[in-house]
Amino acid sequence: MHSRYRKYYSIGAFAIIFLYILFFSCSEKGNRIDPPQLRASPGGIDFGVELNSAYLTIDNVGDGTLTWQIVEEEDWLSVDMTAGSTMVEIDTIIVSVDRREMTIGNYIGEVTIESNGGYSTIAMTMGVPSITDIDGNVYKIVKIRNQWWMAENLKVTHYRNGDAISNVTDINTWSHLSTGAYCDYDNYEDNVSAYGRLYNFYAVIDDRNIAPEGWHVPDYGDWMTLINYLGGYGSAGGKMKEAGIEHWQSPNAGATNESGYSALPCGYRSSMGTFSNLGSAAFFWTSTELGESPGYAAWYVSLSHLNDNINVNVNNDKTDGYSIRCVKY
């Protein structure tokens, strides 16, 4: 073959081979499937002291199907979905915190997402808030809708201005009081840690103020806001009572403590000076009187171990000793 033709033949063959390689190279690249790849957002969630839930998203930025599962080991953390799979859709998970059994303080935890496209660890932080009274007693508090409530019964022994509240143990003296006073259930101080103290109504309305700075004893309207938000008279009590029978007598019907209010069966002291109902009932003063001030009676709230009701009644014995929970907005 003439050398010129051999030259052209060689060039042509080379060009064909090059185009062949280029074609199949591009074809393979175009058909290549990347593996699934996990992407989780946000990188961390801070619930602070108010937030109860937040959103976490999982999506696949690779190809194929991403299968994932969530691992969370903290008792106070929970998710509404623990596993799933996605190709192009974004999976949205609700992460919730539960402060009801947690003591005051700050908590750090994490949620780990494991998948066939990698893993991701999401930091979680949460606070359980508190307030302090003039005596230095520290109380856990909880936000229920737009109200902040003490999640423990008042224990204070001084008014806000520093004046002492009378501690009256004698039956006869208690029965004839017309000024503010407190006592411990059965006059036994060991009951205070769990159940707080019992106060007559005169301590509630004393203008020296029994509540911590910025807080107040709830009036009738404050209580009704809470009750209505929790479903009304027929069910609010169960959502406020501590669950179980560690403190409440059986059956502690309907108790879920869904609200975090954590009501305990602190009983009461009658106007005759006797104590009753520890373990079976809780009684809380409102600051609202019936009739023109000074009214002839006062409103109070009660809960029972027998049902999940909440009762709002009037008491004309202002010397009765009930518990106090303070509130603020």
C-alpha positions in Angstrom: 0.0 0.0 0.0 1.2 3.5 -0.9 2.8 5.1 2.2 0.4 8.1 1.9 -2.6 5.8 2.1 -1.1 3.9 5.0 -0.7 7.2 6.8 -4.3 8.2 6.3 -5.5 4.8 7.3 -3.5 4.9 10.5 -4.9 8.4 11.4 -8.5 7.2 10.6 -8.1 4.1 12.7 -6.8 6.1 15.6 -9.7 8.6 15.4 -12.2 5.7 15.4 -10.6 4.1 18.4 -10.5 7.5 20.2 -14.2 8.2 19.5 -15.1 4.7 20.6 -13.4 5.1 23.9 -14.8 8.6 24.4 -18.3 7.4 23.7 -18.3 4.5 26.1 -16.5 6.6 28.7 -19.2 9.2 28.6 -21.9 6.6 28.5 -20.6 4.9 31.6 -20.2 8.2 33.4 -23.7 9.2 32.5 -25.2 5.9 33.7 -23.2 5.7 36.9 -25.3 5.7 40.1 -23.8 7.5 43.1 -24.5 5.8 46.5 -27.1 7.3 48.9 -25.8 10.2 51.0 -27.3 11.3 54.3 -27.9 15.0 55.1 -29.5 16.0 58.4 -30.5 19.4 59.5 -30.1 21.4 61.8 -26.7 20.5 63.3 -28.1 21.1 66.8 -31.2 22.0 68.7 -31.4 24.2 71.8 -34.8 23.8 73.5 -34.0 26.4 76.1 -36.4 26.4 79.1 -39.6 26.9 77.1 -39.5 24.9 73.9 -41.0 21.4 74.0 -40.5 20.2 70.5 -38.6 21.0 67.3 -38.2 19.7 63.8 -35.3 17.6 62.4 -35.1 16.9 58.7 -33.4 14.0 56.8 -32.8 13.9 53.1 -30.8 12.0 50.5 -28.3 14.0 48.5 -27.0 10.9 46.7 -28.8 8.4 44.4 -30.8 5.3 45.2 -32.7 4.8 48.4 -31.4 6.1 51.8 -32.5 3.9 54.7 -32.0 5.5 58.2 -32.7 4.9 61.9 -32.5 7.2 64.9 -30.8 6.3 68.1 -31.5 8.4 71.2 -30.6 7.3 74.7 -31.7 10.2 76.9 -34.9 9.6 78.9 -35.9 13.2 78.4 -35.7 13.0 74.6 -38.1 11.3 72.1 -38.8 11.3 68.4 -42.0 10.6 66.5 -40.2 8.5 63.9 -37.3 6.1 64.6 -36.7 4.8 61.1 -37.5 5.4 57.5 -36.3 5.5 53.9 -36.2 8.1 51.2 -35.1 8.6 47.6 -35.8 12.3 47.0 -38.3 13.3 49.6 -37.4 15.1 52.8 -38.4 13.2 56.0 -39.4 15.5 58.9 -39.1 14.2 62.4 -40.5 15.8 65.5 -38.0 15.8 68.4 -39.6 16.4 71.9 -38.3 16.9 75.4 -40.0 15.9 78.6 -39.1 18.0 81.7 -41.7 16.4 84.1 -39.4 14.0 85.8 -36.3 16.1 85.5 -34.7 18.1 88.3 -33.7 21.8 87.9 -30.7 22.3 85.7 -29.2 22.2 82.2 -29.1 19.0 80.2 -27.0 18.0 77.2 -27.8 15.0 75.0 -27.7 13.9 71.4 -29.6 12.1 68.6 -27.6 9.9 66.3 -28.9 9.1 62.8 -27.4 5.9 61.3 -27.9 5.1 57.6 -26.5 3.4 54.5 -25.4 6.8 53.4 -23.4 7.8 56.5 -24.3 8.9 60.0 -24.8 12.2 61.7 -24.9 13.2 65.4 -27.2 16.1 66.4 -26.5 17.9 69.7 -29.6 18.5 72.0 -29.6 21.0 74.9 -32.5 21.7 77.4 -33.0 23.6 80.6 -35.3 23.0 83.5 -36.0 26.5 85.0 -36.6 27.6 88.6 -37.4 30.5 90.8 -36.2 31.3 94.4 -38.2 32.8 97.2 -37.0 35.2 99.9 -36.0 32.3 102.2 -33.8 30.8 99.5 -36.2 27.9 98.6 -35.8 26.9 95.0 -38.8 25.8 93.0 -39.1 24.1 89.7 -41.4 26.0 87.3 -43.3 25.0 84.2 -44.8 26.9 81.3 -48.4 25.9 80.5 -49.6 27.8 77.4 -48.9 31.5 78.3 -48.7 31.0 82.1 -45.6 30.1 84.2 -46.6 28.0 87.2 -44.6 26.7 90.1 -44.4 22.9 89.8 -44.0 22.6 93.6 -46.0 23.9 96.6 -44.9 27.1 98.3 -42.6 26.6 101.4 -41.8 30.2 102.3 -41.9 31.4 105.9 -41.5 35.2 105.3 -43.4 37.7 103.3 -41.6 39.4 100.5 -40.6 42.4 102.6 -38.8 40.0 105.1 -41.5 40.0 107.8 -42.0 36.5 109.3 -45.2 34.6 108.7 -46.5 33.1 112.0 -46.0 29.4 112.4 -49.0 28.3 114.4 -49.0 24.7 115.7 -51.6 25.0 118.5 -55.1 23.9 117.6 -57.0 26.6 119.5 -54.7 29.4 118.3 -55.1 28.2 114.7 -58.9 28.2 115.0 -59.2 31.8 116.1 -56.7 33.4 113.7 -57.6 36.5 111.7 -54.0 37.2 110.5 -51.7 35.3 108.2 -50.2 32.0 109.4 -48.7 28.7 108.1 -48.1 25.2 109.4 -46.5 22.0 108.3 -48.8 19.0 107.8 -49.2 17.3 111.2 -46.8 20.0 112.4 -44.1 17.6 111.1 -41.3 19.5 109.2 -40.3 16.4 107.3 -43.5 16.7 105.2 -42.3 20.1 103.9 -39.8 18.8 101.3 -42.4 16.9 99.3 -45.6 18.7 100.1 -44.7 22.3 100.9 -46.5 24.2 103.7 -50.2 25.0 104.4 -51.3 28.6 104.7 -54.5 30.2 105.8 -56.3 32.7 103.5 -55.1 35.7 105.5 -51.5 34.9 104.5 -52.7 34.8 100.8 -54.2 38.3 100.9 -51.6 40.0 103.1 -50.3 43.1 101.3 -46.7 42.3 102.3 -47.0 39.6 99.5 -46.3 35.9 100.0 -45.3 35.2 96.4 -41.7 35.6 95.1 -40.8 38.8 93.3 -42.6 39.0 89.9 -45.1 36.3 90.9 -48.5 36.2 92.5 -51.0 33.9 94.1 -53.4 33.0 91.2 -56.8 34.5 91.3 -60.0 32.9 90.1 -59.3 34.0 86.5 -55.8 32.6 86.5 -57.1 29.2 87.6 -59.9 29.2 85.0 -57.3 30.0 82.2 -55.4 26.9 83.2 -58.4 24.7 83.7 -60.0 25.6 80.3 -56.7 25.1 78.5 -56.4 21.6 80.0 -59.8 20.6 78.9 -62.2 21.8 81.5 -63.4 20.5 84.9 -63.9 16.9 83.8 -60.3 16.2 82.7 -57.9 19.0 83.8 -57.2 17.4 87.2 -55.7 14.2 85.7 -53.4 16.3 83.5 -52.2 18.2 86.6 -51.7 15.3 89.1 -48.4 13.5 89.4 -48.8 10.1 87.9 -48.5 6.8 89.8 -49.1 6.0 93.5 -45.8 7.0 95.1 -47.5 10.0 96.7 -51.1 9.6 95.7 -53.3 6.8 97.1 -54.7 4.3 94.6 -56.3 4.5 92.1 -55.1 8.0 91.4 -57.6 7.9 88.6 -56.8 9.6 85.3 -53.4 11.0 86.4 -51.0 11.7 83.6 -49.3 14.9 84.6 -49.5 15.9 81.0 -49.2 19.5 81.9 -46.1 19.2 84.1 -48.0 20.8 87.0 -47.1 17.8 89.2 -49.8 18.2 91.9 -49.3 16.2 95.0 -51.9 15.1 97.6 -50.8 17.5 100.4 -54.1 17.4 102.4 -55.2 20.4 104.4 -55.7 21.8 107.9 -59.2 22.6 108.9 -60.4 25.7 110.7 -60.7 23.5 113.8 -56.9 22.9 113.6 -57.0 19.2 112.6 -55.2 17.7 109.6 -56.8 15.5 106.9 -56.5 14.0 103.4 -52.7 13.6 103.1 -52.3 11.2 100.2 -55.8 11.5 98.9 -56.5 15.1 98.0 -54.8 18.4 97.2 -56.3 21.9 98.0 -55.0 25.2 96.6 -56.1 28.7 97.5 -57.0 31.3 94.9 -56.6 35.0 95.9 -60.2 35.8 95.0 -62.8 36.5 97.7 -66.6 36.3 97.4 -68.3 39.5 98.3 -66.9 42.9 98.9 -63.5 43.1 100.5 -63.1 41.7 103.0 -65.3 39.0 101.5 -67.2 36.5 103.5 -65.6 33.5 101.6 -62.8 32.6 99.3 -62.4 30.5 96.2 -60.2 27.4 96.3 -59.3 24.5 94.0 -59.1 20.8 94.8 -58.0 17.5 93.3 -58.8 13.9 94.3 -57.2 10.5 93.9 -60.6 9.1 93.0 -61.1 10.9 89.6 -59.5 13.2 87.1 -61.8 16.1 87.9 -60.8 19.5 89.2 -63.2 21.2 91.6 -63.5 25.0 92.1 -65.4 25.8 95.3 -66.1 28.5 97.9 -64.9 28.2 101.5 -66.1 30.6 104.2 -63.5 29.3 106.6 -60.5 31.5 105.8 -58.6 29.8 108.7 -58.4 26.6 106.7 -54.8 25.7 105.7 -54.3 25.0 102.0 -51.4 24.8 99.7 -50.3 27.7 97.4 -48.9 27.6 93.9 -47.8 30.9 92.4 -48.1 32.0 88.8 -46.8 34.7 86.4 -47.3 35.7 82.8 
